[in-house]
Amino acid sequence: MKTNNSQNIPFNEAQQAWLGGFFAGMHSHILQSAGSADAANARVITILYGSQTGNSEAVAHDAAQVAKAHGLNPSILSMDEIEADSFISLEYLLIITSTYGEGEMPDNAQILWEAISADDNIDLAQMQYSVLALGDTSYDLFCQAGIDWDQRLEKLGAKRLYERVDCDVDFDDAAESWISNIIPLMADGATAITVDSSETSSAAKYGRKNPFPGTLVANRLLTSPDSSKEIRHYEISIAGSELSYEAGDALNVVPVNCPELVADIVKAIGCTGDEDEPVSGELMPLSQALGEHFEIKLPSKELLNEIARRSGDQELNTLISSDDKEKLAGYLWGRDTLDLLLQFPAMQFSAAEFIALLKPLQHRAYSISSSGKANPETVHLTISSVRYNSHNRDHKGVCSTYLADLADENTPIRCFFSPNKVFRVPENDELPMIMVGPGTGIAPFRAFLQEREFRQAKGVNWLFFGDRNASTDFIYRDEIETMQKSSVLAKLDLAFSRDQEEKIYVQDRMREKGAELFSLLEQGGYFFVCGDAYRMAKDVDKALHDVIATQGNLSEEQAAEYVNQMKKDKRYVRDVY
């Protein structure tokens, strides 16, 4: 769920306050087990993670470190690395999972979930478990995947050893607390053995709790000035950071809120902005706090409820009390916090009251559009600037316009990396690579192509790309055509939806080239998708199933099995948002 916006959709960017950070300071106090422990006799616990972008996997490794310190033998597996039969036989299980899309399982958890949720005759009476759910309260179905796993295991007879913990975007403390509580229970209270922290794995110097101050060295418009959208290319220098990244990773950028929006909100709540308030142990003016530390674009649920209560507005109160999420979402569509404050001008808040109702300002995660091998000292991003007019106001995305409008070469761009170990260029340079990335979904595939060129890989590279109009929205056209000429990009299929009367999309091009597409899959080809999760990715998935069924002369069920095997082999991987 990265934040490469392919359309200027209201609220899209604010919903992209993606999970990040890997307990950068946690390893300094994780306890290590003694070398003399008899690992062969240690109790085995299985830690399964369901992850779309790598955060759950990182937490799983942190849990494993603590488990080892308690004399346990942890086995860390992605949910697509265990078969249902093996799952059913587990005795000690920790599940760490994020939620994707509209309350759905992450891609790597879907197959296992379907198997376990389809059979009510499974008996898990021997299993003891606990669930950690990672989520974002901006979404209606908060932590739904974790909730589903927790309830399903209980229904099948497993014993919940520790209550499920649901984590919001700022998950560090809650996850650390869950780990420190559940691991001793798994170990039957065994005492951990303390060793010097210097023996632990060294945490990265820079991370979520200590972002690197990068330097913006490039900011250029990719789309034509006549385009209906604004896509920009950024380059951020990480020279001197000792940081490195791989093609497929994400860069997390910590934004600063728009000063004009801050000023308008301060005025709307009846404050001056000079009120001093404590934030993380530091006293600072309200304007600074709102600009640098809190989410002020989208209202939190707490703020929304308080606005409804104070305003007494019948429509808003009815929508909230009815729990009709679809109607409430319709009401909020295009509205932000300032819109709601202006709608009810009689309301006022003290600085302390208002801050207490806000969520912390979060980083935004962007798919990296460069290869770390080809560009070791810079990281490239491809971002659609979110701008729209609604309720008689111009609205702007938080981070996309921070980079586009506010940041310059003198602005420290606070950033850190999130590895995505699954979304990777094939290790075998001879294997075909098929990439589907319309709009800013091209970002990681620009990185992939740079990587293949750097490695002088011989495998076929095939890109499906498109957008609205070729004349205005064909981003990176010169680079793509150069890669074609040099044979780095062997095949290119374009789908510009509005260049003809009948709209054509990347999934249509896939069906047109179905025979060749299936042939490359049969040769062990990798199939990657990046972009919009709600429509494009689902349409591409349907087209992939159709191509495999048609070209392989397979039934619908057999085609689904074929695709599932690709997922298990990590040959069908998505980076969708």
Residue pairs with C-beta under 8 A, 6 or more apart in sequence:
1 16
1 18
1 52
1 53
1 100
1 101
1 365
1 533
1 576
1 577
2 16
2 18
2 53
2 250
2 365
2 366
2 367
2 530
2 575
2 576
2 577
3 13
3 16
3 18
3 364
3 365
3 366
3 383
3 399
3 400
3 577
4 366
4 367
4 382
4 383
4 384
4 439
4 440
4 441
4 443
4 530
4 531
4 577
5 12
5 13
5 16
5 383
5 384
5 386
5 397
5 400
5 440
6 384
6 438
6 439
6 440
6 441
6 467
6 531
6 532
6 536
7 229
7 384
7 439
7 532
8 229
8 230
8 384
8 385
8 386
8 387
8 388
9 386
9 388
10 333
10 334
10 386
10 388
10 390
10 395
11 298
11 332
11 333
11 334
11 336
12 386
12 397
13 297
13 364
13 386
13 397
13 398
13 399
13 400
14 138
14 295
14 297
14 298
14 336
14 397
14 398
15 136
15 138
15 139
15 298
16 364
16 365
16 399
16 577
17 136
17 138
17 169
17 295
17 362
17 363
17 364
18 53
18 136
18 169
18 250
18 252
18 362
18 363
18 364
18 365
19 53
19 55
19 98
19 134
19 136
19 169
19 171
19 365
20 55
20 208
20 250
20 252
20 362
20 363
20 365
20 416
20 418
21 172
21 207
21 208
21 209
21 252
21 416
22 55
22 58
22 59
22 62
22 204
22 207
22 208
22 418
23 58
23 59
23 62
23 172
23 175
23 176
23 203
24 203
24 204
24 206
24 207
24 208
24 209
24 210
25 203
25 209
26 62
26 172
26 176
26 203
27 65
27 197
27 200
27 201
27 202
27 203
28 197
28 200
28 203
29 197
30 62
30 65
30 66
30 69
30 200
31 66
31 69
31 70
31 192
31 193
31 194
31 195
32 65
32 68
32 69
32 193
32 195
32 199
32 200
33 68
33 69
33 70
33 71
33 192
33 193
34 193
34 195
37 71
39 73
42 71
42 72
42 73
43 71
43 72
43 73
43 92
43 186
43 187
44 72
44 73
44 74
44 75
44 91
44 92
45 67
45 72
45 73
45 74
45 75
45 92
45 93
45 94
45 186
46 74
46 75
46 77
46 82
46 90
46 92
46 93
46 94
47 60
47 63
47 64
47 67
47 74
47 75
47 76
47 77
47 93
47 94
47 96
48 60
48 77
48 78
48 79
48 82
48 93
48 94
48 95
48 96
48 97
49 56
49 57
49 59
49 60
49 76
49 77
49 78
49 79
49 95
49 96
49 97
50 56
50 78
50 79
50 95
50 96
50 97
50 98
50 105
50 106
50 108
50 109
50 145
51 57
51 78
51 97
51 98
51 106
51 108
52 98
52 100
52 106
52 107
52 108
52 576
53 98
53 250
53 365
53 418
53 420
53 575
54 250
54 418
54 419
54 420
54 421
54 422
55 98
55 134
55 171
55 418
56 96
56 97
56 98
56 106
56 134
57 76
57 78
57 421
58 419
59 96
59 132
59 134
59 171
59 175
59 179
60 76
60 94
60 96
61 76
62 175
62 176
62 179
63 74
63 94
63 96
63 179
63 182
63 183
64 74
64 76
65 200
65 201
66 179
66 180
66 183
66 192
67 73
67 74
67 183
67 186
67 187
68 74
69 192
69 193
70 183
70 184
70 186
70 187
70 190
70 191
70 192
71 187
71 190
71 192
71 193
72 183
72 186
72 187
78 108
78 422
79 97
79 106
79 108
79 109
79 111
79 112
79 113
80 108
80 109
80 111
80 112
80 567
80 568
81 568
82 112
84 112
84 115
84 116
87 112
87 115
87 116
88 116
88 122
88 124
89 126
90 127
91 126
91 127
91 128
92 127
92 128
92 129
92 186
93 127
93 128
93 129
93 153
93 158
94 129
94 130
94 131
94 132
94 182
94 186
95 129
95 130
95 131
95 132
95 146
95 149
95 150
95 153
96 131
96 132
96 134
97 105
97 106
97 109
97 131
97 132
97 133
97 134
97 145
97 146
97 149
98 106
98 133
98 134
98 135
98 145
99 105
99 106
99 133
99 134
99 135
99 139
99 141
99 142
99 143
99 144
99 145
99 146
100 106
100 107
100 145
100 533
100 576
101 533
101 534
101 576
102 140
102 141
102 534
103 139
103 140
103 141
103 144
103 145
104 110
104 144
104 145
105 113
105 145
105 148
106 145
107 567
107 573
107 574
108 422
108 567
109 145
110 567
111 564
111 567
111 568
113 148
113 149
116 122
116 152
116 156
117 148
117 152
120 156
122 156
123 156
123 157
124 153
124 156
124 157
124 158
125 157
125 158
125 159
127 153
127 157
127 158
127 159
128 158
128 159
128 161
128 186
129 153
129 158
129 159
129 160
129 161
130 160
130 161
130 162
130 163
130 164
130 178
130 182
130 185
131 146
131 149
131 150
131 153
131 164
131 165
132 146
132 164
132 165
132 167
132 175
132 178
132 179
133 143
133 145
133 146
133 147
133 150
133 164
133 165
133 166
133 167
134 143
134 146
134 167
134 171
134 175
135 142
135 143
135 144
135 146
135 166
135 167
135 168
136 142
136 168
136 169
137 168
137 169
137 300
137 301
137 359
138 169
138 298
140 325
140 329
142 166
142 168
143 166
143 167
146 164
146 166
147 164
147 166
150 160
150 164
153 160
154 160
161 182
161 185
161 186
162 178
162 181
162 182
162 185
165 174
165 175
165 177
165 178
167 174
167 175
168 174
168 359
169 359
169 360
169 362
170 359
170 360
170 362
172 208
172 209
184 190
204 243
204 416
205 241
205 242
206 212
206 241
206 243
206 416
207 416
208 252
208 363
208 416
210 416
211 252
211 254
211 363
211 414
211 415
211 416
212 238
212 241
212 243
212 414
212 415
212 416
213 412
213 413
213 414
214 236
214 237
214 238
214 241
214 379
214 412
214 413
214 414
214 415
215 236
215 237
215 239
215 409
215 412
215 413
216 234
216 235
216 236
216 237
216 403
216 407
216 408
216 409
216 411
216 413
217 235
217 236
217 237
217 378
217 409
218 233
218 234
218 235
219 232
219 233
219 234
219 403
219 404
219 407
220 232
220 233
221 230
221 231
221 232
221 233
222 231
222 232
222 233
222 382
222 475
222 476
223 229
223 230
223 231
223 472
223 473
223 475
224 471
224 472
224 473
226 471
226 472
227 468
227 469
227 472
227 473
228 468
228 472
229 384
229 385
229 468
229 473
230 384
230 385
230 387
230 404
231 382
231 383
231 384
231 385
231 439
231 440
231 473
231 475
232 382
232 383
232 384
232 385
232 403
232 404
233 369
233 380
233 381
233 382
233 475
233 476
234 380
234 381
234 382
234 383
234 403
235 370
235 378
235 379
235 380
235 381
236 251
236 378
236 379
236 380
236 381
236 413
236 415
237 377
237 378
238 377
238 378
238 379
238 415
239 377
239 378
243 416
243 417
244 372
244 376
245 251
245 368
245 372
245 379
245 417
245 419
246 372
246 419
246 424
247 368
247 370
247 371
247 372
247 373
247 424
247 425
247 444
247 447
247 448
247 450
247 451
248 368
248 420
248 423
248 424
248 425
248 444
248 447
248 448
248 575
249 368
249 372
249 417
249 418
249 419
249 420
250 365
250 366
250 367
250 368
250 417
250 418
250 420
251 365
251 366
251 368
251 379
251 381
251 415
251 416
251 417
251 418
252 363
252 364
252 365
252 366
252 415
252 416
252 417
252 418
253 363
253 364
253 366
253 381
253 399
253 402
253 403
253 413
253 414
253 415
254 361
254 363
254 414
254 415
255 361
255 363
255 364
255 398
255 399
255 402
255 403
256 291
256 292
256 402
256 406
257 290
257 291
257 292
257 294
257 296
257 297
257 361
257 398
257 402
258 396
258 398
258 401
258 402
258 405
258 406
259 291
259 406
261 296
261 297
261 338
261 396
262 273
262 287
262 290
262 291
262 296
263 273
263 287
264 338
265 290
265 296
265 337
265 338
265 341
266 272
266 273
266 286
266 287
266 290
268 338
268 341
268 342
268 345
269 341
269 347
269 348
269 349
269 351
269 354
270 348
270 349
271 286
271 349
271 350
271 351
271 354
272 286
273 285
273 286
273 287
274 285
274 286
274 287
275 285
275 286
275 350
275 351
276 283
276 284
276 285
276 286
277 283
277 284
277 285
277 286
277 289
277 351
277 352
277 355
279 289
279 293
279 355
280 293
286 351
286 355
289 355
290 296
290 355
292 361
293 360
293 361
294 355
294 358
294 359
294 360
294 361
295 358
295 359
295 360
295 361
295 362
295 398
296 337
296 338
296 358
297 336
297 337
297 397
297 398
298 336
298 337
299 307
299 336
299 337
299 340
300 357
300 358
300 359
302 357
303 337
303 357
303 358
304 320
304 332
304 340
305 320
306 357
307 316
307 340
307 341
307 344
307 347
308 316
308 317
308 320
309 317
310 344
310 347
311 343
311 344
311 346
311 347
313 343
313 344
315 331
316 331
319 327
319 328
319 331
320 328
334 388
334 390
334 391
334 395
335 390
335 391
336 395
338 393
339 390
339 391
339 393
341 347
349 357
363 415
363 416
364 398
364 399
364 400
365 418
366 381
366 382
366 383
366 443
367 381
367 382
367 440
367 443
367 444
367 530
367 575
368 379
368 380
368 381
368 443
368 444
368 447
369 380
369 381
369 382
369 442
369 443
369 444
369 446
369 447
370 378
370 379
370 380
370 446
370 447
370 450
371 447
371 448
371 450
371 451
371 454
372 379
373 450
373 451
373 454
373 455
374 450
374 451
374 453
374 454
375 450
379 415
380 446
380 447
381 403
381 443
382 440
382 442
382 443
382 446
382 475
382 476
383 400
383 403
383 404
383 440
384 400
384 439
384 440
385 396
385 397
385 400
385 401
385 404
386 395
386 396
386 397
386 400
386 401
387 394
387 395
387 396
387 397
387 401
388 394
388 395
389 395
396 405
403 413
407 413
420 575
422 570
422 573
423 444
423 528
423 573
423 575
425 433
425 448
425 451
425 452
425 455
425 457
426 433
426 459
426 526
428 459
428 524
429 452
429 455
429 456
429 457
429 458
429 459
430 457
430 458
430 459
431 459
431 523
431 524
431 525
431 526
432 459
432 460
432 461
432 462
432 520
432 523
432 524
432 525
432 526
433 448
433 452
433 459
433 460
433 461
433 462
433 525
433 526
433 528
434 462
434 464
434 517
434 520
434 521
434 525
434 526
434 527
434 528
435 445
435 448
435 461
435 462
435 463
435 464
435 528
435 530
436 464
436 506
436 510
436 527
436 528
436 529
436 530
436 531
436 540
437 443
437 444
437 445
437 463
437 464
437 465
437 528
437 529
437 530
437 531
438 464
438 465
438 466
438 467
438 495
438 505
438 506
438 531
438 536
439 466
439 467
439 473
439 531
439 532
440 475
440 531
441 529
441 530
441 531
441 532
441 536
442 463
442 465
442 475
442 476
442 530
443 530
444 528
444 530
444 575
445 463
445 528
445 530
446 476
446 479
448 461
448 528
449 461
449 463
449 483
449 488
449 489
452 459
452 461
452 488
453 483
453 486
453 488
460 490
460 491
460 520
460 525
461 488
461 489
461 490
461 491
462 489
462 490
462 491
462 492
462 493
462 520
463 480
463 489
463 491
463 492
463 493
464 493
464 495
464 506
464 509
464 510
465 480
465 492
465 493
465 494
465 495
465 506
466 494
466 495
466 496
466 497
466 504
466 505
466 506
466 509
467 473
467 474
467 475
467 496
467 497
468 496
468 497
468 498
469 496
469 498
469 499
470 494
470 496
470 499
473 496
474 494
474 496
480 489
480 492
483 489
484 492
493 506
493 509
493 510
493 512
493 513
494 509
495 504
495 505
495 506
495 508
495 509
496 504
497 503
497 504
497 505
505 536
505 539
506 536
506 540
507 536
507 539
507 540
507 542
507 543
508 543
510 517
510 540
510 543
510 544
510 547
511 543
511 546
511 547
514 546
514 547
514 550
514 551
515 551
517 547
517 551
518 547
518 548
518 551
518 552
519 551
521 527
521 548
521 566
521 571
524 571
525 571
526 571
526 572
526 573
527 544
527 566
527 571
527 572
527 573
528 573
528 574
528 575
529 537
529 540
529 541
529 573
529 574
529 575
529 576
530 574
530 575
530 576
531 537
531 576
531 577
532 576
532 577
533 576
533 577
537 574
537 576
541 563
544 563
544 572
545 556
545 559
545 560
545 563
546 559
548 554
548 559
548 562
548 563
549 555
549 556
549 558
549 559
552 558
552 559
552 562
554 562
563 572
566 572
567 573
